[in-house]
């Protein structure tokens, strides 16, 4: 986890890894660019914000593999659910 606290912005960058899905990067190196997911938590105008680049959107640029797309969709759904629960 990387943390930065200065006068302009305070944020935390966290990497989330689902081990079973990480095996995909062993099968196709393009998956390693997408997984694990990076989640940023930061304050903006006194409000806490949570953000991430959606794995499926990123992988669409890198690969046309249907099996990798399914993994990206599943990881994205799990991670989005986790973010929603944290709000």
PDB file of N, CA, C and O in Angstrom:
ATOM      1  N   UNK A   1       0.843  -1.165   0.000  1.00  0.00           N
ATOM      2  CA  UNK A   1       0.000   0.000   0.000  1.00  0.00           C
ATOM      3  C   UNK A   1       0.895   1.238   0.000  1.00  0.00           C
ATOM      4  O   UNK A   1       1.872   1.309   0.745  1.00  0.00           O
ATOM      5  N   UNK A   2       0.555   2.195  -0.832  1.00  0.00           N
ATOM      6  CA  UNK A   2       1.287   3.440  -0.938  1.00  0.00           C
ATOM      7  C   UNK A   2       0.422   4.548  -0.358  1.00  0.00           C
ATOM      8  O   UNK A   2      -0.756   4.660  -0.697  1.00  0.00           O
ATOM      9  N   UNK A   3       0.991   5.354   0.499  1.00  0.00           N
ATOM     10  CA  UNK A   3       0.250   6.463   1.068  1.00  0.00           C
ATOM     11  C   UNK A   3       0.996   7.751   0.814  1.00  0.00           C
ATOM     12  O   UNK A   3       2.225   7.792   0.877  1.00  0.00           O
ATOM     13  N   UNK A   4       0.250   8.802   0.526  1.00  0.00           N
ATOM     14  CA  UNK A   4       0.839  10.121   0.334  1.00  0.00           C
ATOM     15  C   UNK A   4      -0.036  11.120   1.068  1.00  0.00           C
ATOM     16  O   UNK A   4      -1.254  11.138   0.895  1.00  0.00           O
ATOM     17  N   UNK A   5       0.586  11.943   1.881  1.00  0.00           N
ATOM     18  CA  UNK A   5      -0.157  12.979   2.571  1.00  0.00           C
ATOM     19  C   UNK A   5       0.630  14.272   2.419  1.00  0.00           C
ATOM     20  O   UNK A   5       1.714  14.425   2.982  1.00  0.00           O
ATOM     21  N   UNK A   6       0.072  15.197   1.654  1.00  0.00           N
ATOM     22  CA  UNK A   6       0.673  16.512   1.530  1.00  0.00           C
ATOM     23  C   UNK A   6      -0.434  17.551   1.569  1.00  0.00           C
ATOM     24  O   UNK A   6      -1.599  17.200   1.753  1.00  0.00           O
ATOM     25  N   UNK A   7      -0.099  18.804   1.403  1.00  0.00           N
ATOM     26  CA  UNK A   7      -1.100  19.859   1.500  1.00  0.00           C
ATOM     27  C   UNK A   7      -2.158  19.781   0.410  1.00  0.00           C
ATOM     28  O   UNK A   7      -3.311  20.152   0.635  1.00  0.00           O
ATOM     29  N   UNK A   8      -1.778  19.305  -0.764  1.00  0.00           N
ATOM     30  CA  UNK A   8      -2.702  19.304  -1.892  1.00  0.00           C
ATOM     31  C   UNK A   8      -3.673  18.129  -1.863  1.00  0.00           C
ATOM     32  O   UNK A   8      -4.880  18.324  -2.006  1.00  0.00           O
ATOM     33  N   UNK A   9      -3.165  16.913  -1.680  1.00  0.00           N
ATOM     34  CA  UNK A   9      -4.001  15.720  -1.792  1.00  0.00           C
ATOM     35  C   UNK A   9      -3.530  14.667  -0.800  1.00  0.00           C
ATOM     36  O   UNK A   9      -2.331  14.463  -0.611  1.00  0.00           O
ATOM     37  N   UNK A  10      -4.485  14.008  -0.174  1.00  0.00           N
ATOM     38  CA  UNK A  10      -4.176  12.839   0.657  1.00  0.00           C
ATOM     39  C   UNK A  10      -4.828  11.638  -0.019  1.00  0.00           C
ATOM     40  O   UNK A  10      -6.028  11.655  -0.293  1.00  0.00           O
ATOM     41  N   UNK A  11      -4.051  10.604  -0.285  1.00  0.00           N
ATOM     42  CA  UNK A  11      -4.625   9.428  -0.932  1.00  0.00           C
ATOM     43  C   UNK A  11      -3.927   8.163  -0.474  1.00  0.00           C
ATOM     44  O   UNK A  11      -2.801   8.190   0.022  1.00  0.00           O
ATOM     45  N   UNK A  12      -4.629   7.054  -0.656  1.00  0.00           N
ATOM     46  CA  UNK A  12      -4.076   5.737  -0.420  1.00  0.00           C
ATOM     47  C   UNK A  12      -4.305   4.930  -1.687  1.00  0.00           C
ATOM     48  O   UNK A  12      -5.405   4.929  -2.239  1.00  0.00           O
ATOM     49  N   UNK A  13      -3.273   4.248  -2.144  1.00  0.00           N
ATOM     50  CA  UNK A  13      -3.373   3.384  -3.319  1.00  0.00           C
ATOM     51  C   UNK A  13      -3.184   1.958  -2.844  1.00  0.00           C
ATOM     52  O   UNK A  13      -2.149   1.617  -2.273  1.00  0.00           O
ATOM     53  N   UNK A  14      -4.185   1.127  -3.081  1.00  0.00           N
ATOM     54  CA  UNK A  14      -4.171  -0.249  -2.618  1.00  0.00           C
ATOM     55  C   UNK A  14      -4.283  -1.189  -3.814  1.00  0.00           C
ATOM     56  O   UNK A  14      -5.005  -0.906  -4.770  1.00  0.00           O
ATOM     57  N   UNK A  15      -3.578  -2.284  -3.756  1.00  0.00           N
ATOM     58  CA  UNK A  15      -3.680  -3.301  -4.785  1.00  0.00           C
ATOM     59  C   UNK A  15      -4.489  -4.467  -4.235  1.00  0.00           C
ATOM     60  O   UNK A  15      -4.206  -4.978  -3.151  1.00  0.00           O
ATOM     61  N   UNK A  16      -5.493  -4.878  -4.992  1.00  0.00           N
ATOM     62  CA  UNK A  16      -6.352  -5.981  -4.582  1.00  0.00           C
ATOM     63  C   UNK A  16      -6.095  -7.149  -5.510  1.00  0.00           C
ATOM     64  O   UNK A  16      -6.184  -7.016  -6.731  1.00  0.00           O
ATOM     65  N   UNK A  17      -5.776  -8.294  -4.930  1.00  0.00           N
ATOM     66  CA  UNK A  17      -5.463  -9.472  -5.727  1.00  0.00           C
ATOM     67  C   UNK A  17      -6.345 -10.643  -5.289  1.00  0.00           C
ATOM     68  O   UNK A  17      -6.439 -10.953  -4.102  1.00  0.00           O
ATOM     69  N   UNK A  18      -6.976 -11.274  -6.247  1.00  0.00           N
ATOM     70  CA  UNK A  18      -7.726 -12.504  -6.005  1.00  0.00           C
ATOM     71  C   UNK A  18      -6.868 -13.626  -6.581  1.00  0.00           C
ATOM     72  O   UNK A  18      -6.766 -13.794  -7.796  1.00  0.00           O
ATOM     73  N   UNK A  19      -6.266 -14.375  -5.695  1.00  0.00           N
ATOM     74  CA  UNK A  19      -5.263 -15.361  -6.115  1.00  0.00           C
ATOM     75  C   UNK A  19      -5.744 -16.285  -7.211  1.00  0.00           C
ATOM     76  O   UNK A  19      -4.995 -16.580  -8.143  1.00  0.00           O
ATOM     77  N   UNK A  20      -6.965 -16.742  -7.121  1.00  0.00           N
ATOM     78  CA  UNK A  20      -7.451 -17.690  -8.127  1.00  0.00           C
ATOM     79  C   UNK A  20      -7.493 -17.043  -9.509  1.00  0.00           C
ATOM     80  O   UNK A  20      -7.261 -17.710 -10.516  1.00  0.00           O
ATOM     81  N   UNK A  21      -7.791 -15.739  -9.557  1.00  0.00           N
ATOM     82  CA  UNK A  21      -7.826 -15.050 -10.837  1.00  0.00           C
ATOM     83  C   UNK A  21      -6.429 -14.676 -11.313  1.00  0.00           C
ATOM     84  O   UNK A  21      -6.208 -14.509 -12.512  1.00  0.00           O
ATOM     85  N   UNK A  22      -5.500 -14.546 -10.399  1.00  0.00           N
ATOM     86  CA  UNK A  22      -4.130 -14.206 -10.777  1.00  0.00           C
ATOM     87  C   UNK A  22      -3.487 -15.295 -11.618  1.00  0.00           C
ATOM     88  O   UNK A  22      -2.524 -15.035 -12.339  1.00  0.00           O
ATOM     89  N   UNK A  23      -4.003 -16.493 -11.535  1.00  0.00           N
ATOM     90  CA  UNK A  23      -3.484 -17.584 -12.368  1.00  0.00           C
ATOM     91  C   UNK A  23      -3.635 -17.264 -13.849  1.00  0.00           C
ATOM     92  O   UNK A  23      -2.902 -17.796 -14.683  1.00  0.00           O
ATOM     93  N   UNK A  24      -4.586 -16.394 -14.172  1.00  0.00           N
ATOM     94  CA  UNK A  24      -4.789 -16.014 -15.573  1.00  0.00           C
ATOM     95  C   UNK A  24      -3.540 -15.371 -16.148  1.00  0.00           C
ATOM     96  O   UNK A  24      -3.247 -15.536 -17.332  1.00  0.00           O
ATOM     97  N   UNK A  25      -2.801 -14.641 -15.322  1.00  0.00           N
ATOM     98  CA  UNK A  25      -1.599 -13.986 -15.834  1.00  0.00           C
ATOM     99  C   UNK A  25      -0.504 -14.994 -16.174  1.00  0.00           C
ATOM    100  O   UNK A  25       0.415 -14.684 -16.932  1.00  0.00           O
ATOM    101  N   UNK A  26      -0.601 -16.183 -15.622  1.00  0.00           N
ATOM    102  CA  UNK A  26       0.338 -17.236 -15.999  1.00  0.00           C
ATOM    103  C   UNK A  26      -0.004 -17.802 -17.374  1.00  0.00           C
ATOM    104  O   UNK A  26       0.870 -18.271 -18.103  1.00  0.00           O
ATOM    105  N   UNK A  27      -1.284 -17.749 -17.712  1.00  0.00           N
ATOM    106  CA  UNK A  27      -1.741 -18.278 -18.987  1.00  0.00           C
ATOM    107  C   UNK A  27      -1.585 -17.270 -20.121  1.00  0.00           C
ATOM    108  O   UNK A  27      -1.355 -17.646 -21.271  1.00  0.00           O
ATOM    109  N   UNK A  28      -1.712 -15.996 -19.787  1.00  0.00           N
ATOM    110  CA  UNK A  28      -1.638 -14.944 -20.794  1.00  0.00           C
ATOM    111  C   UNK A  28      -1.032 -13.708 -20.142  1.00  0.00           C
ATOM    112  O   UNK A  28      -1.640 -13.132 -19.239  1.00  0.00           O
ATOM    113  N   UNK A  29       0.131 -13.297 -20.572  1.00  0.00           N
ATOM    114  CA  UNK A  29       0.847 -12.190 -19.922  1.00  0.00           C
ATOM    115  C   UNK A  29       0.082 -10.875 -20.005  1.00  0.00           C
ATOM    116  O   UNK A  29       0.345  -9.969 -19.215  1.00  0.00           O
ATOM    117  N   UNK A  30      -0.853 -10.747 -20.935  1.00  0.00           N
ATOM    118  CA  UNK A  30      -1.633  -9.506 -21.029  1.00  0.00           C
ATOM    119  C   UNK A  30      -2.493  -9.298 -19.790  1.00  0.00           C
ATOM    120  O   UNK A  30      -2.804  -8.162 -19.434  1.00  0.00           O
ATOM    121  N   UNK A  31      -2.879 -10.394 -19.129  1.00  0.00           N
ATOM    122  CA  UNK A  31      -3.685 -10.284 -17.909  1.00  0.00           C
ATOM    123  C   UNK A  31      -2.904  -9.640 -16.777  1.00  0.00           C
ATOM    124  O   UNK A  31      -3.495  -9.015 -15.896  1.00  0.00           O
ATOM    125  N   UNK A  32      -1.593  -9.782 -16.786  1.00  0.00           N
ATOM    126  CA  UNK A  32      -0.789  -9.209 -15.702  1.00  0.00           C
ATOM    127  C   UNK A  32      -0.801  -7.685 -15.740  1.00  0.00           C
ATOM    128  O   UNK A  32      -0.460  -7.049 -14.742  1.00  0.00           O
ATOM    129  N   UNK A  33      -1.178  -7.093 -16.846  1.00  0.00           N
ATOM    130  CA  UNK A  33      -1.281  -5.636 -16.935  1.00  0.00           C
ATOM    131  C   UNK A  33      -2.572  -5.136 -16.292  1.00  0.00           C
ATOM    132  O   UNK A  33      -2.689  -3.959 -15.950  1.00  0.00           O
ATOM    133  N   UNK A  34      -3.516  -6.017 -16.134  1.00  0.00           N
ATOM    134  CA  UNK A  34      -4.838  -5.656 -15.620  1.00  0.00           C
ATOM    135  C   UNK A  34      -5.025  -6.120 -14.176  1.00  0.00           C
ATOM    136  O   UNK A  34      -5.642  -5.433 -13.362  1.00  0.00           O
ATOM    137  N   UNK A  35      -4.482  -7.292 -13.879  1.00  0.00           N
ATOM    138  CA  UNK A  35      -4.633  -7.859 -12.535  1.00  0.00           C
ATOM    139  C   UNK A  35      -3.298  -7.788 -11.828  1.00  0.00           C
ATOM    140  O   UNK A  35      -2.290  -8.068 -12.477  1.00  0.00           O
ATOM    141  N   UNK A  36      -3.200  -7.449 -10.595  1.00  0.00           N
ATOM    142  CA  UNK A  36      -4.285  -7.148  -9.665  1.00  0.00           C
ATOM    143  C   UNK A  36      -4.878  -5.764  -9.909  1.00  0.00           C
ATOM    144  O   UNK A  36      -4.302  -4.936 -10.615  1.00  0.00           O
ATOM    145  N   UNK A  37      -6.032  -5.538  -9.314  1.00  0.00           N
ATOM    146  CA  UNK A  37      -6.731  -4.258  -9.454  1.00  0.00           C
ATOM    147  C   UNK A  37      -6.136  -3.235  -8.494  1.00  0.00           C
ATOM    148  O   UNK A  37      -5.796  -3.557  -7.356  1.00  0.00           O
ATOM    149  N   UNK A  38      -6.019  -2.031  -8.957  1.00  0.00           N
ATOM    150  CA  UNK A  38      -5.553  -0.936  -8.111  1.00  0.00           C
ATOM    151  C   UNK A  38      -6.737  -0.063  -7.740  1.00  0.00           C
ATOM    152  O   UNK A  38      -7.501   0.375  -8.600  1.00  0.00           O
ATOM    153  N   UNK A  39      -6.874   0.180  -6.458  1.00  0.00           N
ATOM    154  CA  UNK A  39      -7.971   1.001  -5.948  1.00  0.00           C
ATOM    155  C   UNK A  39      -7.359   2.210  -5.251  1.00  0.00           C
ATOM    156  O   UNK A  39      -6.471   2.065  -4.410  1.00  0.00           O
ATOM    157  N   UNK A  40      -7.828   3.381  -5.597  1.00  0.00           N
ATOM    158  CA  UNK A  40      -7.340   4.590  -4.933  1.00  0.00           C
ATOM    159  C   UNK A  40      -8.442   5.160  -4.047  1.00  0.00           C
ATOM    160  O   UNK A  40      -9.614   5.195  -4.423  1.00  0.00           O
ATOM    161  N   UNK A  41      -8.037   5.599  -2.874  1.00  0.00           N
ATOM    162  CA  UNK A  41      -8.941   6.239  -1.922  1.00  0.00           C
ATOM    163  C   UNK A  41      -8.337   7.600  -1.632  1.00  0.00           C
ATOM    164  O   UNK A  41      -7.184   7.699  -1.212  1.00  0.00           O
ATOM    165  N   UNK A  42      -9.116   8.649  -1.855  1.00  0.00           N
ATOM    166  CA  UNK A  42      -8.590   9.997  -1.670  1.00  0.00           C
ATOM    167  C   UNK A  42      -9.692  10.954  -1.231  1.00  0.00           C
ATOM    168  O   UNK A  42     -10.879  10.640  -1.326  1.00  0.00           O
ATOM    169  N   UNK A  43      -9.288  12.110  -0.756  1.00  0.00           N
ATOM    170  CA  UNK A  43     -10.232  13.140  -0.338  1.00  0.00           C
ATOM    171  C   UNK A  43     -10.257  14.240  -1.375  1.00  0.00           C
ATOM    172  O   UNK A  43      -9.225  14.645  -1.909  1.00  0.00           O
ATOM    173  N   UNK A  44     -11.457  14.710  -1.646  1.00  0.00           N
ATOM    174  CA  UNK A  44     -11.624  15.818  -2.582  1.00  0.00           C
ATOM    175  C   UNK A  44     -12.742  16.697  -2.072  1.00  0.00           C
ATOM    176  O   UNK A  44     -13.879  16.250  -1.926  1.00  0.00           O
ATOM    177  N   UNK A  45     -12.422  17.932  -1.803  1.00  0.00           N
ATOM    178  CA  UNK A  45     -13.385  18.895  -1.274  1.00  0.00           C
ATOM    179  C   UNK A  45     -14.088  18.363  -0.027  1.00  0.00           C
ATOM    180  O   UNK A  45     -15.297  18.522   0.141  1.00  0.00           O
ATOM    181  N   UNK A  46     -13.300  17.728   0.844  1.00  0.00           N
ATOM    182  CA  UNK A  46     -13.830  17.241   2.117  1.00  0.00           C
ATOM    183  C   UNK A  46     -14.601  15.930   2.037  1.00  0.00           C
ATOM    184  O   UNK A  46     -15.149  15.479   3.043  1.00  0.00           O
ATOM    185  N   UNK A  47     -14.652  15.316   0.872  1.00  0.00           N
ATOM    186  CA  UNK A  47     -15.358  14.041   0.708  1.00  0.00           C
ATOM    187  C   UNK A  47     -14.380  12.948   0.334  1.00  0.00           C
ATOM    188  O   UNK A  47     -13.433  13.185  -0.416  1.00  0.00           O
ATOM    189  N   UNK A  48     -14.604  11.751   0.853  1.00  0.00           N
ATOM    190  CA  UNK A  48     -13.763  10.609   0.517  1.00  0.00           C
ATOM    191  C   UNK A  48     -14.246  10.011  -0.793  1.00  0.00           C
ATOM    192  O   UNK A  48     -15.438   9.758  -0.969  1.00  0.00           O
ATOM    193  N   UNK A  49     -13.324   9.790  -1.700  1.00  0.00           N
ATOM    194  CA  UNK A  49     -13.623   9.210  -3.017  1.00  0.00           C
ATOM    195  C   UNK A  49     -12.889   7.890  -3.153  1.00  0.00           C
ATOM    196  O   UNK A  49     -11.778   7.734  -2.645  1.00  0.00           O
ATOM    197  N   UNK A  50     -13.506   6.944  -3.836  1.00  0.00           N
ATOM    198  CA  UNK A  50     -12.897   5.645  -4.121  1.00  0.00           C
ATOM    199  C   UNK A  50     -12.964   5.443  -5.630  1.00  0.00           C
ATOM    200  O   UNK A  50     -14.022   5.616  -6.236  1.00  0.00           O
ATOM    201  N   UNK A  51     -11.843   5.080  -6.231  1.00  0.00           N
ATOM    202  CA  UNK A  51     -11.841   4.896  -7.674  1.00  0.00           C
ATOM    203  C   UNK A  51     -10.943   3.762  -8.121  1.00  0.00           C
ATOM    204  O   UNK A  51     -10.037   3.339  -7.403  1.00  0.00           O
ATOM    205  N   UNK A  52     -11.214   3.282  -9.319  1.00  0.00           N
ATOM    206  CA  UNK A  52     -10.373   2.258  -9.929  1.00  0.00           C
ATOM    207  C   UNK A  52     -10.626   2.255 -11.426  1.00  0.00           C
ATOM    208  O   UNK A  52     -11.680   2.686 -11.895  1.00  0.00           O
ATOM    209  N   UNK A  53      -9.654   1.768 -12.159  1.00  0.00           N
ATOM    210  CA  UNK A  53      -9.857   1.531 -13.586  1.00  0.00           C
ATOM    211  C   UNK A  53     -10.495   0.156 -13.705  1.00  0.00           C
ATOM    212  O   UNK A  53      -9.979  -0.816 -13.155  1.00  0.00           O
ATOM    213  N   UNK A  54     -11.589   0.067 -14.404  1.00  0.00           N
ATOM    214  CA  UNK A  54     -12.289  -1.213 -14.515  1.00  0.00           C
ATOM    215  C   UNK A  54     -11.463  -2.179 -15.363  1.00  0.00           C
ATOM    216  O   UNK A  54     -11.066  -1.853 -16.481  1.00  0.00           O
ATOM    217  N   UNK A  55     -11.205  -3.382 -14.814  1.00  0.00           N
ATOM    218  CA  UNK A  55     -10.359  -4.357 -15.517  1.00  0.00           C
ATOM    219  C   UNK A  55     -10.869  -4.728 -16.906  1.00  0.00           C
ATOM    220  O   UNK A  55     -10.076  -4.908 -17.830  1.00  0.00           O
ATOM    221  N   UNK A  56     -12.165  -4.840 -17.056  1.00  0.00           N
ATOM    222  CA  UNK A  56     -12.711  -5.252 -18.353  1.00  0.00           C
ATOM    223  C   UNK A  56     -12.411  -4.202 -19.420  1.00  0.00           C
ATOM    224  O   UNK A  56     -11.995  -4.543 -20.528  1.00  0.00           O
ATOM    225  N   UNK A  57     -12.619  -2.935 -19.093  1.00  0.00           N
ATOM    226  CA  UNK A  57     -12.366  -1.858 -20.058  1.00  0.00           C
ATOM    227  C   UNK A  57     -10.894  -1.816 -20.459  1.00  0.00           C
ATOM    228  O   UNK A  57     -10.566  -1.622 -21.629  1.00  0.00           O
ATOM    229  N   UNK A  58     -10.024  -1.995 -19.493  1.00  0.00           N
ATOM    230  CA  UNK A  58      -8.596  -1.982 -19.766  1.00  0.00           C
ATOM    231  C   UNK A  58      -8.175  -3.192 -20.603  1.00  0.00           C
ATOM    232  O   UNK A  58      -7.372  -3.063 -21.528  1.00  0.00           O
ATOM    233  N   UNK A  59      -8.707  -4.342 -20.281  1.00  0.00           N
ATOM    234  CA  UNK A  59      -8.341  -5.560 -21.005  1.00  0.00           C
ATOM    235  C   UNK A  59      -8.859  -5.545 -22.444  1.00  0.00           C
ATOM    236  O   UNK A  59      -8.244  -6.138 -23.331  1.00  0.00           O
ATOM    237  N   UNK A  60      -9.988  -4.869 -22.678  1.00  0.00           N
ATOM    238  CA  UNK A  60     -10.523  -4.780 -24.042  1.00  0.00           C
ATOM    239  C   UNK A  60      -9.518  -4.142 -25.001  1.00  0.00           C
ATOM    240  O   UNK A  60      -9.512  -4.440 -26.195  1.00  0.00           O
ATOM    241  N   UNK A  61      -8.673  -3.268 -24.471  1.00  0.00           N
ATOM    242  CA  UNK A  61      -7.650  -2.614 -25.282  1.00  0.00           C
ATOM    243  C   UNK A  61      -6.478  -3.560 -25.548  1.00  0.00           C
ATOM    244  O   UNK A  61      -5.814  -3.459 -26.580  1.00  0.00           O
ATOM    245  N   UNK A  62      -6.231  -4.475 -24.616  1.00  0.00           N
ATOM    246  CA  UNK A  62      -5.035  -5.316 -24.673  1.00  0.00           C
ATOM    247  C   UNK A  62      -5.245  -6.691 -25.297  1.00  0.00           C
ATOM    248  O   UNK A  62      -4.297  -7.285 -25.812  1.00  0.00           O
ATOM    249  N   UNK A  63      -6.459  -7.196 -25.259  1.00  0.00           N
ATOM    250  CA  UNK A  63      -6.664  -8.581 -25.681  1.00  0.00           C
ATOM    251  C   UNK A  63      -8.090  -8.792 -26.185  1.00  0.00           C
ATOM    252  O   UNK A  63      -9.004  -8.064 -25.796  1.00  0.00           O
ATOM    253  N   UNK A  64      -8.274  -9.768 -27.033  1.00  0.00           N
ATOM    254  CA  UNK A  64      -9.613 -10.145 -27.458  1.00  0.00           C
ATOM    255  C   UNK A  64      -9.955 -11.562 -26.986  1.00  0.00           C
ATOM    256  O   UNK A  64     -10.836 -12.215 -27.545  1.00  0.00           O
ATOM    257  N   UNK A  65      -9.258 -12.021 -25.968  1.00  0.00           N
ATOM    258  CA  UNK A  65      -9.465 -13.358 -25.428  1.00  0.00           C
ATOM    259  C   UNK A  65     -10.759 -13.421 -24.612  1.00  0.00           C
ATOM    260  O   UNK A  65     -10.916 -12.700 -23.627  1.00  0.00           O
ATOM    261  N   UNK A  66     -11.666 -14.275 -25.025  1.00  0.00           N
ATOM    262  CA  UNK A  66     -12.942 -14.426 -24.310  1.00  0.00           C
ATOM    263  C   UNK A  66     -12.731 -14.940 -22.889  1.00  0.00           C
ATOM    264  O   UNK A  66     -13.427 -14.511 -21.968  1.00  0.00           O
ATOM    265  N   UNK A  67     -11.788 -15.847 -22.702  1.00  0.00           N
ATOM    266  CA  UNK A  67     -11.561 -16.393 -21.364  1.00  0.00           C
ATOM    267  C   UNK A  67     -11.029 -15.318 -20.421  1.00  0.00           C
ATOM    268  O   UNK A  67     -11.424 -15.266 -19.256  1.00  0.00           O
ATOM    269  N   UNK A  68     -10.136 -14.462 -20.914  1.00  0.00           N
ATOM    270  CA  UNK A  68      -9.633 -13.364 -20.085  1.00  0.00           C
ATOM    271  C   UNK A  68     -10.735 -12.347 -19.804  1.00  0.00           C
ATOM    272  O   UNK A  68     -10.792 -11.785 -18.710  1.00  0.00           O
ATOM    273  N   UNK A  69     -11.604 -12.106 -20.772  1.00  0.00           N
ATOM    274  CA  UNK A  69     -12.722 -11.177 -20.567  1.00  0.00           C
ATOM    275  C   UNK A  69     -13.640 -11.661 -19.454  1.00  0.00           C
ATOM    276  O   UNK A  69     -14.098 -10.869 -18.631  1.00  0.00           O
ATOM    277  N   UNK A  70     -13.906 -12.961 -19.431  1.00  0.00           N
ATOM    278  CA  UNK A  70     -14.763 -13.520 -18.374  1.00  0.00           C
ATOM    279  C   UNK A  70     -14.123 -13.313 -17.002  1.00  0.00           C
ATOM    280  O   UNK A  70     -14.805 -12.962 -16.039  1.00  0.00           O
ATOM    281  N   UNK A  71     -12.827 -13.530 -16.922  1.00  0.00           N
ATOM    282  CA  UNK A  71     -12.115 -13.326 -15.659  1.00  0.00           C
ATOM    283  C   UNK A  71     -12.180 -11.854 -15.265  1.00  0.00           C
ATOM    284  O   UNK A  71     -12.445 -11.530 -14.108  1.00  0.00           O
ATOM    285  N   UNK A  72     -11.939 -10.968 -16.221  1.00  0.00           N
ATOM    286  CA  UNK A  72     -11.979  -9.529 -15.936  1.00  0.00           C
ATOM    287  C   UNK A  72     -13.365  -9.102 -15.466  1.00  0.00           C
ATOM    288  O   UNK A  72     -13.486  -8.298 -14.542  1.00  0.00           O
ATOM    289  N   UNK A  73     -14.404  -9.631 -16.090  1.00  0.00           N
ATOM    290  CA  UNK A  73     -15.780  -9.313 -15.685  1.00  0.00           C
ATOM    291  C   UNK A  73     -16.043  -9.759 -14.248  1.00  0.00           C
ATOM    292  O   UNK A  73     -16.638  -9.025 -13.460  1.00  0.00           O
ATOM    293  N   UNK A  74     -15.601 -10.953 -13.922  1.00  0.00           N
ATOM    294  CA  UNK A  74     -15.818 -11.489 -12.585  1.00  0.00           C
ATOM    295  C   UNK A  74     -15.048 -10.700 -11.524  1.00  0.00           C
ATOM    296  O   UNK A  74     -15.583 -10.379 -10.463  1.00  0.00           O
ATOM    297  N   UNK A  75     -13.795 -10.397 -11.824  1.00  0.00           N
ATOM    298  CA  UNK A  75     -12.984  -9.607 -10.898  1.00  0.00           C
ATOM    299  C   UNK A  75     -13.595  -8.221 -10.723  1.00  0.00           C
ATOM    300  O   UNK A  75     -13.661  -7.703  -9.608  1.00  0.00           O
ATOM    301  N   UNK A  76     -14.036  -7.629 -11.812  1.00  0.00           N
ATOM    302  CA  UNK A  76     -14.649  -6.301 -11.750  1.00  0.00           C
ATOM    303  C   UNK A  76     -15.911  -6.312 -10.893  1.00  0.00           C
ATOM    304  O   UNK A  76     -16.112  -5.410 -10.080  1.00  0.00           O
ATOM    305  N   UNK A  77     -16.749  -7.306 -11.062  1.00  0.00           N
ATOM    306  CA  UNK A  77     -17.988  -7.400 -10.273  1.00  0.00           C
ATOM    307  C   UNK A  77     -17.676  -7.535  -8.781  1.00  0.00           C
ATOM    308  O   UNK A  77     -18.299  -6.871  -7.952  1.00  0.00           O
ATOM    309  N   UNK A  78     -16.731  -8.378  -8.447  1.00  0.00           N
ATOM    310  CA  UNK A  78     -16.362  -8.586  -7.039  1.00  0.00           C
ATOM    311  C   UNK A  78     -15.783  -7.299  -6.446  1.00  0.00           C
ATOM    312  O   UNK A  78     -16.129  -6.906  -5.332  1.00  0.00           O
ATOM    313  N   UNK A  79     -14.908  -6.659  -7.198  1.00  0.00           N
ATOM    314  CA  UNK A  79     -14.257  -5.451  -6.702  1.00  0.00           C
ATOM    315  C   UNK A  79     -15.256  -4.297  -6.575  1.00  0.00           C
ATOM    316  O   UNK A  79     -15.215  -3.556  -5.593  1.00  0.00           O
ATOM    317  N   UNK A  80     -16.142  -4.135  -7.542  1.00  0.00           N
ATOM    318  CA  UNK A  80     -17.161  -3.088  -7.460  1.00  0.00           C
ATOM    319  C   UNK A  80     -18.083  -3.314  -6.261  1.00  0.00           C
ATOM    320  O   UNK A  80     -18.481  -2.361  -5.592  1.00  0.00           O
ATOM    321  N   UNK A  81     -18.417  -4.562  -5.996  1.00  0.00           N
ATOM    322  CA  UNK A  81     -19.244  -4.884  -4.826  1.00  0.00           C
ATOM    323  C   UNK A  81     -18.506  -4.488  -3.541  1.00  0.00           C
ATOM    324  O   UNK A  81     -19.102  -3.932  -2.618  1.00  0.00           O
ATOM    325  N   UNK A  82     -17.215  -4.780  -3.496  1.00  0.00           N
ATOM    326  CA  UNK A  82     -16.414  -4.426  -2.328  1.00  0.00           C
ATOM    327  C   UNK A  82     -16.377  -2.916  -2.129  1.00  0.00           C
ATOM    328  O   UNK A  82     -16.488  -2.430  -1.003  1.00  0.00           O
ATOM    329  N   UNK A  83     -16.221  -2.169  -3.231  1.00  0.00           N
ATOM    330  CA  UNK A  83     -16.201  -0.704  -3.155  1.00  0.00           C
ATOM    331  C   UNK A  83     -17.545  -0.175  -2.669  1.00  0.00           C
ATOM    332  O   UNK A  83     -17.597   0.719  -1.824  1.00  0.00           O
ATOM    333  N   UNK A  84     -18.638  -0.730  -3.207  1.00  0.00           N
ATOM    334  CA  UNK A  84     -19.971  -0.287  -2.784  1.00  0.00           C
ATOM    335  C   UNK A  84     -20.199  -0.542  -1.289  1.00  0.00           C
ATOM    336  O   UNK A  84     -20.796   0.286  -0.601  1.00  0.00           O
ATOM    337  N   UNK A  85     -19.726  -1.680  -0.794  1.00  0.00           N
ATOM    338  CA  UNK A  85     -19.860  -1.982   0.626  1.00  0.00           C
ATOM    339  C   UNK A  85     -19.045  -1.031   1.486  1.00  0.00           C
ATOM    340  O   UNK A  85     -19.425  -0.744   2.621  1.00  0.00           O
ATOM    341  N   UNK A  86     -17.924  -0.536   0.959  1.00  0.00           N
ATOM    342  CA  UNK A  86     -17.061   0.369   1.718  1.00  0.00           C
ATOM    343  C   UNK A  86     -17.637   1.779   1.808  1.00  0.00           C
ATOM    344  O   UNK A  86     -17.273   2.541   2.704  1.00  0.00           O
ATOM    345  N   UNK A  87     -18.531   2.129   0.889  1.00  0.00           N
ATOM    346  CA  UNK A  87     -19.105   3.487   0.887  1.00  0.00           C
ATOM    347  C   UNK A  87     -20.010   3.691   2.040  1.00  0.00           C
ATOM    348  O   UNK A  87     -20.579   4.772   2.195  1.00  0.00           O
TER     349      UNK A  87
END
